[in-house]
């Protein structure tokens, strides 16, 4: 059976629910649905089940701006966030719009019909959905395949290999020796969580990250809530969490040595005497150049004071049947190895994108304002920020695209297509604004950002807000 909709939103995680809400409130009367590939909504927070999974941003900014997070704790567990997303979808009247187990396999734009033909798999049975516009809120990583870096000798390991993205429900690691490979947010989360029951957990990192201890409940937030009306305190708290990260990033940018020195003093004060700051907490880059890892209430540092957790900075020579041999000659015995080495980036939920039956090469296209792609009509990627709260970016991009759709209707046009003027001399750069390994690996499969005009990489939330409210949103677009 074939169906037709004005707009189709792909994905029912944070980005998809955000986009659907903005359609419902800014484009009332449009017929739309949300197609979710999994059997439940929630995206990342329904998929990931590894020990201790939690947010790595405050929920005031990571949550929906139209459904504020009301709990005191700003760092929430994965289950709490998944429940929050489900409750928001229900409260906002979006539940009936969501179709679960609907995976979009391909999207083919017809220039003649001026619409998208979506091939959708419903529990293995294919059907066709037509739509004028597609909002892709399916995230930026592959939910079915993890990033698997080359680890020499890993095939010889006789213990359990547990990838965080596909954590085995039956895994019992109590009294087991665990090695977590990685130094990002996932590894920083796993070490304190697993060391509670494992006999020993070692975090093996090739190079360190910056780890910042933060309170789960900020004292000033509690004061605001105790002495001010709810509508005042909620706004103050939100502005605090909007301004502080930006202020931190600006300090990192203009005073890198001062910030680095300050972080060194703070980190050293939290470490046990037997763990030196160098080389374990001396990153090769300045603070702010990659995402900062958070340790709620300093849990990461606290576990290092116990005999159950340790950190090693080295490179792997080979994996043996019972552990890992390092290039320094040290050997790490292991019953469980956890490769927390990042995600495999994938856009459009893995769907094949075609124009009039011809597959397009995403890596050859520039991103218009970080959300629409060069030469691709009536389609938007709702990608959030990678260095600050994801949802802030997804929400402001949804508002931008919907404003452009309203402009399209006012002009009596049926299509919006970003077109790059060759005379501009745009030079390419990476679309995502962090220098992480998994981002570098994905350069050949992601769109490009430019160095000027609407093709420039997004600078941040405040700049995006100004652009959406006061900027020229038609530059680089062709309305037909």
Beta strands, then each sheet from edge to edge (+ up, - down):
strand 1: 2-10
strand 2: 32-35
strand 3: 98-99
strand 4: 102-110
strand 5: 115-122
strand 6: 125-136
strand 7: 160-161
strand 8: 177-181
strand 9: 200-205
strand 10: 211-214
strand 11: 293-296
strand 12: 309-313
strand 13: 316-319
strand 14: 323-326
strand 15: 331-333
strand 16: 336-339
strand 17: 352-355
strand 18: 358-359
strand 19: 367-368
strand 20: 372-373
strand 21: 379-381
strand 22: 416-418
strand 23: 429-430
strand 24: 448-449
strand 25: 477-479
sheet 1: 3+ 2+ 1+ 6+ 5- 4+ 17+ 18-
sheet 2: 3+ 2+ 1+ 6+ 21+
sheet 3: 7+ 16+ 8+ 9+ 12+
sheet 4: 10+ 11+
sheet 5: 13+ 14- 15+
sheet 6: 19+ 20-
sheet 7: 22+ 25-
sheet 8: 23+ 24-
end
